[in-house]
Amino acid sequence: MEFSESLKKYEEFQRVYRKRKSYANKYLIMYVMRQDTQKNRIGISVSKKVGNSVVRHRVTRLIRESYRLNESKFDKGIDMVVVARPAVKGRDYAEVESALLHLGRLHTIVQSEKSSV
């Protein structure tokens, strides 16, 4: 991830949760907090309710890859935590990517795509 870092510490996740600016859809929940930096920081949380460790790591990789490939569409200076819901289990990349971008648009942190037709 060229423009981003990971949220790793418990306190960093809690700071974003306390901000309480969140939106959810069928597969994901996204908490967002604005910062005065030029980098984004993303944290991904997948609980045991989603599945065993193999399933949880797959979901984590799908979310991280969805963000990485669309990183340039996101505004800069944002801390975000993405929480996976149990319904995400068994979904493919396109569905996870669509859910992530949908939440980004709800938070108004994703620049809308311009049609090139």
Secondary structure, DSSP 8 states (H G I E B T S, - for coil): --SEEE--SHHHHHHHHHH--EEE-SSEEEEEEE-SSSSEEEEEE--TTT-SHHHHHHHHHHHHHHHHHTGGGB-SSEEEEEEE-GGGTT--HHHHHHHHHHHHHHTT-B-------
